[in-house]
């Protein structure tokens, strides 16, 4: 044996060319003595190997290089190179080398040189991949990576070379050394062909292919490799190229014969199992375990922004046999045109699943199948859940007739609402009618009830729960729009006499305060429909009203609220816990999956995921969307300067309250100091309104030193002289009393509505009939249930951090039926806690908009700097004047 061949065998570098399975099979062939040595010389060796099926294959082992000799192993079998037969031959030669079992080398031969020209160059391209795990700084995790390489060599009359330094290829034929001359121009042209296809010289080393395979080349990205694998390989072969695709090449792809979806429904319809998969080579493969593994290592694939960045003609590569370690790779390319709706539909529901072939979903999640129902899928089972998704998708149509006898003409969006309510009833699920105030939620609900009565389905009464102040409004609207419905207002001390005959009515009205007290009677009566008006009243899931509402059984549950979330996502969870118990998980899981990412970190993608999930069961329309005939609404901040006495008092109170709040937070933390914080803010707000509201201090107020109240009176003098009709809101009834005193002095007629007003209809009728130009209303008593379209101006005397409450009050005037532009004034004292509250309002409004209207959520949280800002000192007079 030649010393060069001995060095090549001892280096063991030849093993890097073979996969572990190939080496194992080759060693087994060698141990079973399947290899016979034919010849060995200074250029290599020739062997014969008995393969499977009685086939005999010939192996040619050639040496390249002298300093660092490398072996090129070819075989006459179909694999052609670096196969198990070649491995068996190399193991056999190594064994014989160790045993020194070789014939003596032949005498040094004298060769006759023969120069051969004009032999055409045939390009030989080898393709391979290498899988490894590496740390990814972007994700902070170890992730699976794939590296791909192409190696270019040239074959001359069966002799392959990749040595750029040699201008010829040597071949021994007997005692003749044939010197085949290479064709540099032809080789250059072949390199240019690959360059035009997108290949470039690889500058980094890779284990995808051994260096002996040829000149190393790479593609810019996976999509370029995929495109080459799909079309380029066939193009090169058609042009006469030798293209060798190694088994580990990641883009050695199989065609997808079909896509399928299997659905298995639970007997009780509480859940269903969904399996999505593909058919390759006649074999079904569930995509769930494969995609689940991919998402856990590459969670960015769940992000809508990442999916949007991918074009539909891009592909995602997966190995269907990845989990089967004893099976060869079975790679396919999934087009993003199909991946996008799949991810958008199922989203991170994947991540909570095990590695089984199917995904278990709660029944309401059937609504999410609508986005994949349009895909070309072979469905098996699931007719009911697919019909559920289709009907819910088509529920927002307007081609439905209003019920016969309805004393109103429904607008198109109200017909859409009626159709949606009817669809939910047919599908036996609940929902939130979340229209803006003034768009007719009560009317749409009454139309829904009348439709049920006309169809003969209202065999049991409906129960509507609401704040006490809304009882008269429901009675009036039911009498006006649906006189066919028999309605019982169940409140007051005499209500007990009606408990025995509740089933004699079509609609029973009660209040949140009475619901827990009368619960035994409500649970004893089966209901057709359970309605919660102003459903934000159950925003605390542990409140008595919320717990009582969940105990009442009804064929359908419905919530009416323009503000399903006022302060945080937990309130939304509480409402859905009533509508669809368990669908959004328990409170702890919901906080982990949604509240913490959205409220603490401003995660807009998690917000978008939640919004998409609740969308089928939340019908929300804003005035801007559906009531374009409404005149414009203009909001104006009216800045007010504190009086001298107010400034002195404000600073005194602020310093005392700031110290008190800091001490409380130090003891108990911010989360457990809310009562103290709110009390401190209350006192500062009262100082801003009028010193006489602060009972603990002796006011030093003169006629010429009235601060905000004096500014209000100047506004009213001007607005009333213009003939404006005004709604004036304050959260403090004691402030309204002070305003009344000033109005009496001026002889201004007004109407008044507070929590102590027993007869709510009279002041409303006075104002609507133009008997009074000004309506004083406490925010709590008049924020809901009023229709005051006679007004064209709204004044908020004092702000608070909840924008939803102020908007509800404004919507007493800005609603359907309004035919005048509405101006909204907010009186804000400059530099005080009121100005800081206005900023918090904007942040909370951004959070609500992100969920309910699909906009991006702001990063809303009450941080230390927020508390610092709320209790910050007043700016100097010059600074305040300059900032105004």
C-alpha positions in Angstrom: 0.0 0.0 0.0 1.3 3.5 -0.9 2.3 5.8 2.0 -0.1 8.4 0.7 -3.1 6.1 0.9 -1.9 5.0 4.4 -1.9 8.6 5.6 -5.4 9.2 4.1 -6.8 6.2 5.9 -5.1 7.0 9.2 -6.3 10.6 9.2 -9.9 9.3 9.4 -11.0 12.5 7.7 -12.9 10.4 5.1 -15.5 9.7 7.8 -16.7 13.3 7.6 -18.2 12.6 4.1 -20.6 10.0 5.4 -23.7 10.3 7.6 -23.8 8.3 10.8 -26.4 5.8 9.4 -24.2 5.2 6.3 -21.1 4.6 8.5 -23.1 2.1 10.6 -24.3 0.1 7.5 -20.8 0.2 6.0 -19.1 -1.1 9.1 -21.7 -4.0 9.2 -20.9 -4.8 5.5 -17.1 -4.8 6.3 -17.6 -7.1 9.4 -19.5 -9.5 7.2 -16.6 -9.7 4.8 -18.6 -8.4 1.9 -15.6 -6.4 0.4 -12.9 -7.8 -1.9 -9.8 -5.9 -2.7 -9.1 -5.7 -6.5 -6.1 -3.4 -6.7 -4.2 -0.8 -4.7 -1.5 1.6 -5.9 -0.1 5.1 -5.1 -3.3 6.7 -6.6 -5.8 4.8 -4.5 -7.6 1.4 -4.6 -10.3 -0.5 -6.3 -12.7 -2.9 -4.5 -15.8 -4.9 -5.0 -18.7 -5.1 -2.5 -21.7 -7.4 -2.4 -24.8 -5.3 -1.8 -28.4 -6.2 -1.1 -30.3 -8.4 -3.5 -27.2 -10.2 -4.7 -25.8 -7.0 -6.5 -22.1 -6.6 -6.9 -20.8 -3.0 -7.0 -17.4 -1.6 -7.9 -15.8 1.1 -5.7 -13.0 3.4 -6.9 -11.1 5.2 -4.1 -8.9 8.0 -5.5 -6.4 10.2 -3.6 -6.3 14.0 -4.0 -3.4 16.0 -2.7 0.0 15.0 -1.2 0.5 17.1 1.9 -3.1 16.6 3.2 -4.3 13.6 1.1 -8.1 13.3 0.8 -10.1 10.3 -0.6 -12.8 10.6 -3.2 -15.0 7.5 -3.1 -17.3 6.6 -6.0 -19.4 3.5 -6.5 -21.3 1.8 -9.4 -24.4 1.7 -7.2 -27.3 4.2 -7.8 -26.1 6.4 -5.0 -22.8 6.8 -6.9 -20.7 8.5 -4.2 -20.0 8.2 -0.4 -22.5 5.3 -0.1 -22.5 2.4 2.4 -20.5 0.3 -0.1 -17.7 2.9 -0.2 -17.8 3.1 3.6 -17.5 -0.7 3.8 -14.5 -0.6 1.4 -12.7 2.1 3.5 -13.3 0.2 6.8 -11.9 -3.0 5.1 -8.8 -1.1 3.9 -8.3 0.4 7.4 -8.6 -3.0 9.0 -6.1 -4.5 6.5 -3.7 -1.6 7.1 -3.8 -2.2 10.8 -3.1 -5.9 10.2 -0.5 -5.1 7.6 -2.4 -7.5 5.3 -1.4 -6.0 1.9 0.6 -7.5 -0.9 4.0 -5.9 -1.4 4.0 -2.8 -3.5 4.8 -3.3 -7.1 8.1 -2.2 -8.5 8.3 1.4 -9.4 6.7 1.7 -12.8 7.8 3.9 -15.7 4.9 5.7 -17.2 4.6 7.0 -20.7 3.0 10.5 -20.8 0.0 11.2 -23.1 -1.5 14.7 -23.4 -5.2 14.7 -24.2 -6.9 17.9 -25.4 -10.4 19.0 -26.3 -12.1 16.9 -23.7 -15.3 18.7 -22.7 -15.8 19.9 -19.1 -18.9 18.6 -17.4 -20.0 20.5 -14.3 -20.7 18.4 -11.2 -22.7 20.1 -8.5 -23.1 18.6 -5.0 -25.8 19.8 -2.7 -25.8 19.2 1.1 -27.0 20.6 4.4 -25.9 20.6 8.0 -28.1 20.9 11.1 -26.8 22.3 14.4 -28.0 24.2 17.5 -26.8 27.7 18.2 -27.5 30.6 20.6 -29.7 33.3 19.0 -29.2 36.8 20.6 -32.6 37.9 19.2 -34.6 35.3 21.2 -32.0 34.6 23.9 -32.4 30.9 23.3 -30.6 28.0 21.7 -32.3 27.3 18.4 -32.1 24.8 15.6 -30.2 26.1 12.6 -29.5 24.7 9.1 -26.6 25.5 6.9 -26.6 24.7 3.2 -23.8 24.5 0.6 -23.3 23.7 -3.0 -19.9 22.4 -4.2 -18.8 22.8 -7.8 -16.4 20.3 -9.4 -15.7 19.4 -13.0 -15.6 16.0 -14.7 -13.4 15.2 -17.7 -14.0 11.9 -19.3 -15.1 10.4 -16.0 -12.3 12.0 -14.0 -13.4 14.6 -11.4 -11.4 17.5 -10.1 -11.9 20.6 -8.0 -8.3 21.7 -7.8 -8.0 25.2 -9.1 -4.2 25.2 -9.0 -3.9 22.4 -11.6 -4.5 22.9 -15.4 -4.8 19.2 -16.1 -6.3 16.0 -14.8 -4.1 12.9 -14.4 -5.4 9.4 -15.2 -3.3 6.1 -15.2 -4.1 3.6 -17.9 -1.7 0.7 -17.6 1.8 2.2 -18.1 0.4 5.3 -19.7 -0.1 8.6 -17.7 -2.9 10.4 -19.5 -2.7 14.2 -18.9 -6.2 15.5 -19.7 -6.1 19.3 -20.4 -8.8 21.3 -18.6 -10.9 24.0 -20.3 -10.7 27.2 -18.2 -13.0 29.2 -20.4 -15.7 26.5 -20.3 -15.4 26.2 -16.5 -15.7 30.0 -16.1 -18.9 29.9 -18.2 -20.3 27.2 -16.0 -19.5 29.2 -12.9 -21.3 32.2 -14.4 -24.4 30.0 -14.9 -24.5 29.5 -11.1 -23.9 33.1 -10.4 -26.9 34.1 -12.5 -29.0 31.7 -10.5 -28.0 33.6 -7.3 -25.0 31.6 -6.1 -22.0 33.3 -4.6 -18.7 32.1 -3.2 -19.0 30.9 0.4 -16.6 32.7 2.7 -17.3 30.8 5.9 -16.5 27.2 6.6 -19.4 24.7 6.9 -19.8 21.0 7.7 -22.6 20.8 5.1 -20.1 19.4 2.6 -16.4 18.3 2.8 -13.8 20.6 1.2 -12.9 17.9 -1.3 -16.4 18.1 -2.8 -15.4 21.2 -4.8 -15.6 25.0 -4.8 -18.0 26.0 -2.0 -21.0 28.2 -2.9 -24.0 29.6 -1.0 -27.4 31.2 -1.6 -28.6 34.4 0.1 -31.5 32.8 2.1 -33.7 29.8 2.4 -36.2 31.1 -0.1 -33.5 31.3 -2.8 -32.4 27.8 -2.0 -36.0 26.6 -2.2 -36.5 28.3 -5.6 -33.4 26.7 -6.9 -34.4 23.3 -5.6 -37.8 23.6 -7.2 -36.7 24.7 -10.7 -32.9 25.2 -10.9 -31.9 21.6 -10.4 -34.0 20.4 -13.3 -32.8 23.3 -15.5 -29.1 22.3 -14.8 -29.7 18.6 -15.5 -31.5 19.4 -18.7 -28.3 21.4 -19.7 -26.1 18.3 -19.1 -25.0 19.1 -15.6 -24.3 16.3 -13.0 -26.3 17.3 -9.9 -25.7 15.2 -6.8 -28.3 15.7 -4.1 -27.1 14.3 -0.8 -29.7 12.7 1.6 -29.2 15.5 4.2 -29.9 18.3 1.7 -32.8 20.2 3.4 -34.4 21.2 0.1 -34.8 17.6 -1.2 -38.5 18.1 -1.1 -41.6 15.9 -1.5 -44.8 17.1 -3.2 -47.9 17.6 -1.1 -50.8 15.6 -2.5 -53.6 17.1 -0.4 -54.5 19.1 2.7 -57.1 17.8 5.2 -59.0 18.8 8.3 -60.6 16.2 10.6 -63.1 17.3 13.3 -64.4 15.2 16.1 -67.2 16.7 18.2 -67.8 16.0 21.8 -71.2 14.4 22.5 -72.2 17.4 24.7 -70.9 19.9 22.3 -68.7 21.6 24.9 -65.6 21.0 22.9 -64.2 19.5 19.6 -60.9 18.1 18.4 -59.4 19.5 15.3 -56.6 17.9 13.3 -55.0 19.6 10.4 -52.6 17.8 8.1 -51.2 17.0 4.7 -51.0 13.9 2.5 -47.5 13.1 1.2 -46.8 9.9 -0.9 -50.2 8.7 0.1 -49.5 9.0 3.8 -51.4 11.4 6.2 -49.3 13.6 8.4 -50.8 15.7 11.2 -49.2 19.2 11.2 -49.9 19.9 14.8 -46.9 18.2 16.5 -44.6 19.4 13.8 -45.8 23.0 13.9 -46.0 22.9 17.7 -42.3 22.0 17.8 -41.5 24.7 15.3 -43.4 27.4 17.2 -41.8 26.6 20.5 -38.3 27.1 19.0 -39.4 30.0 16.7 -42.3 31.8 18.6 -41.9 34.8 16.3 -43.8 32.9 13.7 -47.0 33.6 15.8 -46.6 37.4 15.5 -48.9 39.0 13.0 -46.2 41.4 12.0 -43.9 38.5 11.1 -46.6 36.8 9.1 -47.4 40.0 7.3 -43.8 40.4 6.3 -43.9 37.1 4.4 -45.3 37.0 0.9 -47.8 34.4 0.0 -45.4 32.7 -2.4 -42.7 32.2 0.3 -42.5 28.7 1.9 -41.8 27.3 5.3 -39.7 24.1 5.4 -40.5 21.3 7.8 -39.4 17.7 8.2 -42.4 15.5 8.7 -40.3 12.7 10.2 -38.4 15.0 12.6 -39.8 13.3 15.6 -39.1 9.8 14.2 -35.4 9.3 14.8 -35.4 6.0 13.0 -36.8 7.3 9.7 -35.1 9.3 7.0 -36.0 13.0 6.5 -39.3 13.7 4.7 -39.2 17.4 3.9 -42.0 19.5 2.4 -42.4 23.2 1.8 -45.6 24.8 3.2 -46.6 27.9 1.3 -47.2 31.0 3.5 -50.5 31.5 1.6 -51.7 28.6 3.7 -49.7 29.1 6.8 -51.0 32.7 7.4 -54.7 31.8 7.9 -53.7 28.7 9.9 -51.6 30.8 12.4 -54.1 33.6 12.5 -56.9 31.2 13.3 -55.3 29.0 15.9 -52.6 31.4 17.1 -51.0 30.5 20.4 -53.7 27.9 21.2 -51.0 25.7 19.8 -48.7 26.5 22.6 -51.0 25.3 25.3 -51.4 21.9 23.6 -49.5 18.7 24.0 -47.8 17.0 21.1 -50.8 14.9 20.0 -52.1 14.9 16.5 -55.2 17.0 17.3 -56.0 20.2 19.1 -58.9 20.3 21.6 -60.8 23.6 21.4 -63.7 25.0 23.4 -67.0 25.1 21.5 -67.0 28.9 21.0 -63.7 28.6 19.2 -65.5 27.1 16.3 -66.0 30.7 15.2 -62.3 30.8 14.4 -62.7 28.1 11.7 -64.2 30.6 9.3 -60.8 31.9 8.1 -59.6 28.4 7.2 -62.9 27.2 5.8 -62.1 29.0 2.6 -58.9 27.0 2.1 -58.8 24.1 -0.2 -59.1 21.4 2.4 -60.6 17.9 2.4 -62.9 18.0 5.5 -63.9 14.9 7.4 -66.5 15.4 10.1 -67.3 18.7 11.9 -70.4 19.7 9.8 -71.9 21.3 12.9 -68.9 23.4 14.0 -68.2 24.4 10.4 -71.8 25.5 10.1 -71.4 27.4 13.4 -68.4 29.3 12.0 -70.2 30.0 8.7 -73.4 31.3 10.2 -71.5 33.5 12.7 -69.4 34.9 9.9 -72.6 35.7 7.9 -74.5 37.1 11.0 -73.6 40.7 10.3 -75.9 41.2 7.4 -78.7 43.7 7.0 -81.0 41.6 4.8 -83.4 40.8 7.6 -86.8 42.2 8.1 -87.8 44.1 11.3 -90.4 42.1 13.3 -94.0 42.7 12.4 -95.6 45.3 14.8 -92.3 47.1 15.7 -93.2 50.7 16.1 -89.9 52.0 14.6 -87.9 52.0 11.4 -84.6 50.3 12.0 -81.5 51.7 10.5 -79.2 49.4 8.5 -76.8 48.9 11.4 -79.7 48.2 13.7 -81.0 45.5 11.3 -77.4 44.1 11.4 -77.6 44.0 15.2 -80.9 42.3 15.1 -79.6 39.6 12.7 -76.5 39.1 14.9 -78.7 38.7 18.0 -80.9 36.2 16.2 -77.9 34.2 15.0 -76.4 34.0 18.5 -79.8 32.7 19.7 -79.8 30.0 17.0 -76.2 29.0 17.8 -77.0 29.0 21.6 -74.2 31.4 22.6 -74.2 34.8 24.2 -72.6 38.1 23.1 -72.0 41.7 23.9 -73.9 44.4 22.0 -71.3 47.1 22.5 -72.6 50.0 20.4 -71.8 53.6 21.4 -74.3 55.3 23.6 -77.2 56.6 21.7 -77.2 54.0 18.8 -80.2 52.2 20.1 -79.0 49.1 22.0 -82.3 48.9 23.9 -84.3 49.2 20.7 -82.3 46.4 19.0 -82.9 44.2 22.1 -86.6 44.9 22.1 -86.8 44.1 18.4 -85.0 40.8 19.1 -87.6 39.9 21.8 -90.5 40.8 19.6 -89.0 38.6 16.8 -88.9 35.8 19.3 -92.5 36.4 20.4 -93.8 36.6 16.8 -92.0 33.3 16.0 -93.6 31.5 19.0 -90.3 30.9 20.7 -90.9 33.3 23.7 -92.4 30.5 25.8 -90.5 31.7 28.9 -90.0 35.3 30.0 -86.9 37.4 29.4 -85.1 38.9 32.4 -83.3 42.3 32.1 -81.0 43.5 34.8 -80.0 47.2 34.9 -79.2 50.1 37.2 -82.3 51.5 38.9 -82.1 54.7 36.9 -82.8 52.8 33.7 -86.1 51.2 34.7 -88.2 54.2 33.5 -86.3 54.3 30.2 -86.9 50.6 29.5 -90.6 51.0 30.4 -90.9 54.0 28.1 -89.2 52.4 25.1 -91.0 49.1 25.5 -94.3 50.9 25.6 -93.4 53.0 22.6 -91.6 50.5 20.3 -93.1 47.1 21.4 -96.5 47.5 23.1 -97.2 43.9 22.2 -94.7 42.8 25.0 -96.1 42.5 28.5 -93.5 44.1 30.8 -93.1 43.9 34.6 -90.8 46.3 36.5 -89.9 44.2 39.5 -88.6 46.8 42.0 -89.7 48.6 45.1 -91.2 47.1 48.3 -94.4 45.8 46.6 -92.4 43.6 44.2 -92.9 40.4 46.3 -96.5 40.0 45.2 -95.3 39.3 41.6 -92.8 36.5 42.4 -95.4 33.8 41.9 -96.5 35.0 38.4 -93.2 35.9 36.7 -94.0 33.5 33.9 -97.1 35.5 32.9 -94.9 38.3 31.4 -92.7 38.6 28.3 -90.1 40.8 29.9 -89.2 41.3 33.6 -87.1 44.2 34.7 -85.0 44.2 37.8 -81.9 45.9 39.2 -78.3 44.9 40.1 -79.0 45.9 43.7 -82.0 43.6 43.9 -80.6 40.7 41.9 -78.7 39.0 44.8 -81.6 39.6 47.2 -84.3 38.1 45.0 -82.0 35.4 43.6 -83.9 32.4 44.9 -87.0 33.5 42.9 -85.0 34.2 39.7 -83.2 30.8 39.8 -86.5 29.0 40.3 -87.9 30.5 37.1 -86.5 29.3 33.8 -85.7 32.2 31.4 -85.6 32.5 27.6 -83.2 35.4 27.7 -81.0 37.0 30.4 -80.0 40.6 29.6 -77.5 42.7 31.5 -77.8 46.3 30.6 -74.9 48.5 31.5 -73.1 45.2 31.9 -70.0 46.9 33.2 -71.8 46.7 36.6 -70.5 43.1 36.8 -66.9 44.2 36.0 -65.9 42.8 39.4 -66.3 39.0 39.0 -66.5 38.6 42.8 -69.2 41.1 43.4 -72.6 39.8 44.6 -74.3 41.0 41.4 -71.8 39.1 39.2 -72.0 35.9 41.2 -75.8 36.1 41.2 -76.1 36.7 37.4 -73.9 33.6 36.8 -76.4 31.4 38.7 -79.4 32.3 36.6 -80.2 29.8 33.9 -81.4 31.1 30.5 -81.4 29.9 26.9 -79.3 32.9 25.9 -77.3 35.5 27.7 -76.8 39.0 26.4 -74.8 42.0 27.6 -75.5 45.6 26.6 -72.7 48.1 27.2 -70.8 50.7 25.3 -67.9 50.3 27.7 -67.3 46.5 28.3 -63.9 47.5 29.6 -63.5 50.8 31.6 -60.3 50.3 33.6 -58.5 47.0 32.8 -58.9 43.7 30.9 -60.0 41.9 34.1 -63.4 43.6 33.7 -63.7 42.2 30.2 -62.9 38.8 31.5 -65.6 39.1 34.1 -68.2 39.8 31.5 -67.1 36.9 29.3 -67.0 34.7 32.4 -70.7 35.3 32.6 -71.4 34.9 28.9 -69.2 32.0 28.1 -67.8 30.5 31.3 -64.3 29.1 31.1 -63.8 30.1 27.5 -61.1 32.7 28.3 -59.6 30.5 31.0 -59.7 31.2 34.7 -58.7 34.6 36.1 -55.1 33.6 36.9 -54.5 32.2 33.4 -56.1 35.2 31.8 -53.9 37.6 33.8 -50.8 35.7 32.8 -51.7 35.4 29.1 -53.3 38.8 28.5 -53.5 41.3 31.3 -49.8 41.3 32.2 -48.4 41.4 28.7 -50.9 44.1 27.6 -51.3 46.3 30.6 -47.7 46.2 31.9 -45.7 45.8 28.7 -48.0 47.3 26.0 -47.9 44.0 24.0 -50.0 45.1 20.9 -49.7 41.6 19.3 -51.2 39.9 22.4 -53.9 42.6 22.4 -54.6 41.9 18.7 -54.9 38.2 19.5 -57.4 38.8 22.3 -59.4 41.2 20.1 -59.6 38.6 17.3 -60.8 36.0 19.7 -63.6 38.0 21.2 -64.6 39.7 17.9 -67.3 37.1 16.9 -69.1 37.6 20.2 -68.7 41.4 20.4 -70.7 43.6 18.0 -69.4 47.2 18.5 -70.3 50.2 16.3 -69.2 53.7 16.9 -71.2 56.8 15.8 -68.5 57.6 13.3 -69.0 54.2 11.7 -72.8 53.9 11.5 -74.4 57.2 12.1 -72.8 59.5 9.6 -75.9 61.8 9.6 -74.9 63.0 13.1 -73.5 66.5 13.3 -70.0 67.0 14.4 -68.8 66.8 18.0 -66.1 69.3 19.1 -64.2 68.8 22.3 -62.6 71.9 23.9 -60.3 72.1 27.0 -61.1 75.3 28.9 -58.1 76.1 31.0 -58.8 77.7 34.4 -56.3 79.4 36.8 -56.6 78.7 40.5 -57.5 81.7 42.7 -54.8 82.9 45.1 -56.6 81.2 48.0 -57.0 78.0 46.1 -53.2 78.0 45.2 -52.2 78.3 48.9 -54.7 75.7 50.0 -53.8 73.3 47.2 -50.1 73.4 48.1 -50.9 72.9 51.8 -53.1 69.9 51.1 -50.7 68.5 48.4 -47.8 68.4 50.8 -49.8 66.7 53.5 -51.3 64.2 51.1 -48.1 63.4 49.3 -46.4 62.6 52.7 -49.4 60.4 53.7 -49.4 58.5 50.4 -45.7 57.9 50.4 -45.8 56.5 53.9 -48.8 54.2 53.0 -47.0 53.0 49.9 -43.8 52.3 51.9 -45.9 50.2 54.3 -48.2 48.3 52.0 -47.1 48.9 48.4 -48.9 50.8 45.7 -51.4 48.1 44.9 -52.7 48.0 48.5 -52.7 51.8 48.9 -55.5 52.6 46.4 -57.9 53.9 49.0 -55.4 56.3 50.5 -54.3 57.5 47.0 -57.9 58.0 45.9 -58.7 59.9 49.1 -55.7 62.2 48.6 -56.7 62.8 45.0 -60.3 63.5 46.0 -59.2 66.3 48.3 -56.9 67.9 45.7 -59.8 67.7 43.1 -62.2 69.4 45.6 -59.7 72.2 46.1 -59.7 72.7 42.3 -63.5 72.8 42.2 -64.2 75.1 45.2 -62.6 75.4 48.6 -66.1 75.1 50.2 -66.1 71.4 49.2 -63.1 70.6 51.5 -64.8 70.2 54.9 -61.6 70.0 56.9 -60.5 73.6 56.1 -62.0 77.0 56.7 -62.5 78.5 53.2 -61.2 82.0 52.5 -63.4 82.7 49.5 -64.5 86.2 48.5 -66.9 87.2 45.8 -64.0 88.2 43.5 -61.9 85.1 44.3 -64.0 82.1 43.1 -61.5 80.4 40.7 -63.2 77.7 38.6 -66.7 78.6 39.7 -66.2 82.2 38.6 -64.9 81.1 35.3 -67.9 78.8 34.8 -70.3 81.7 35.5 -68.6 83.8 32.8 -68.9 80.9 30.4 -72.6 80.4 31.2 -73.4 84.1 30.8 -71.9 84.0 27.3 -73.3 80.7 26.2 -76.8 81.3 27.4 -76.8 84.7 25.7 -76.1 82.9 22.5 -79.2 80.7 23.0 -77.2 77.6 23.7 -78.8 74.7 25.5 -76.4 73.2 28.1 -75.8 70.0 30.0 -73.6 70.7 33.0 -72.1 67.6 34.7 -70.2 67.3 38.0 -69.3 64.3 40.1 -70.0 66.3 43.3 -73.6 67.0 44.2 -72.3 69.5 46.7 -70.7 71.4 43.8 -74.0 71.4 42.0 -75.6 73.0 45.1 -72.9 75.8 45.0 -73.6 76.3 41.3 -77.4 76.5 42.1 -76.7 79.3 44.5 -75.0 81.3 41.8 -77.7 80.6 39.3 -80.4 81.8 41.8 -78.5 85.1 42.2 -78.5 85.6 38.4 -82.1 84.5 38.0 -81.2 81.6 35.6 -83.8 78.9 35.2 -82.5 75.3 35.2 -83.4 71.7 35.7 -81.6 69.3 38.2 -81.0 65.6 38.3 -79.0 63.9 41.1 -79.2 60.6 42.9 -81.8 62.0 45.2 -84.2 62.9 42.4 -87.2 60.7 42.7 -89.1 61.9 39.6 -86.5 61.7 36.8 -89.0 62.2 33.9 -90.1 65.7 34.9 -86.6 67.5 34.7 -85.9 65.6 31.4 -89.2 66.7 29.9 -88.6 70.2 31.1 -85.3 70.4 29.3 -86.4 68.5 26.2 -89.5 70.8 25.8 -87.2 73.9 26.0 -88.7 75.1 29.3 -85.2 75.4 30.8 -81.9 76.2 28.9 -79.6 74.5 31.5 -79.6 71.1 33.0 -77.4 70.4 36.1 -76.7 66.6 36.3 -74.6 64.6 38.7 -72.3 62.3 36.7 -73.4 59.1 38.5 -77.1 59.8 38.3 -77.2 61.0 34.7 -74.4 59.3 32.9 -76.7 56.6 31.5 -80.3 56.1 30.4 -81.1 59.7 29.3 -81.9 61.0 25.8 -81.2 64.8 25.8 -80.9 65.7 22.2 -82.3 69.2 22.9 -78.8 70.0 24.1 -76.0 71.4 21.9 -73.4 72.0 24.6 -71.9 69.8 27.3 -69.8 71.1 30.2 -67.7 68.8 32.4 -67.0 70.8 35.5 -64.5 68.4 37.0 -62.6 65.5 35.3 -61.8 62.1 36.5 -59.4 59.4 35.1 -62.1 57.2 33.5 -62.8 58.6 30.0 -65.7 56.1 29.5 -67.7 57.8 32.2 -67.3 61.2 30.7 -68.1 59.9 27.2 -71.3 58.3 28.5 -72.4 61.6 29.9 -71.6 63.5 26.7 -73.6 60.9 24.8 -76.7 62.1 26.5 -76.7 64.8 23.9 -74.6 63.3 21.1 -76.8 60.5 20.0 -79.3 59.5 17.3 -81.9 62.3 16.9 -79.4 65.0 17.4 -79.5 67.5 14.5 -77.1 70.2 15.8 -73.3 70.3 16.3 -72.4 69.4 19.8 -69.7 71.3 21.7 -68.0 69.6 24.7 -66.1 71.8 27.2 -63.8 70.4 29.9 -62.9 72.8 32.7 -59.3 71.9 33.7 -57.3 73.9 36.3 -53.8 74.5 34.9 -50.9 72.7 36.5 -53.0 70.7 39.0 -54.0 67.1 39.5 -56.8 67.7 37.0 -54.2 68.3 34.2 -52.4 65.1 35.1 -55.8 63.2 35.2 -56.4 64.4 31.6 -53.2 62.7 30.5 -54.2 59.4 32.2 -57.5 59.6 30.5 -55.8 59.6 27.1 -53.7 56.6 28.0 -56.7 54.6 29.3 -58.7 55.5 26.2 -55.8 54.0 24.1 -56.0 50.7 26.0 -59.8 50.5 25.4 -59.5 51.4 21.7 -56.9 48.7 21.2 -59.2 46.0 22.3 -62.7 47.1 21.3 -61.9 48.9 18.0 -58.7 47.0 16.8 -56.4 50.0 17.3 -53.0 49.7 18.9 -53.0 49.8 22.7 -50.8 52.2 24.5 -48.4 51.1 27.2 -50.8 51.9 30.1 -49.7 51.4 33.6 -49.8 53.4 36.9 -46.1 53.6 37.5 -44.1 55.5 40.2 -43.7 58.4 37.8 -47.5 58.6 37.5 -47.9 59.0 41.3 -45.0 61.6 41.2 -46.9 63.6 38.5 -50.2 63.5 40.3 -48.7 64.9 43.5 -46.3 67.3 41.8 -46.1 70.9 43.1 -47.9 73.7 41.3 -45.8 75.6 38.7 -45.1 79.2 39.4 -47.6 81.8 38.1 -45.3 82.9 35.3 -44.6 79.4 34.2 -48.3 78.5 34.3 -49.2 81.6 32.3 -46.5 80.9 29.7 -47.6 77.3 29.3 -51.2 78.4 28.6 
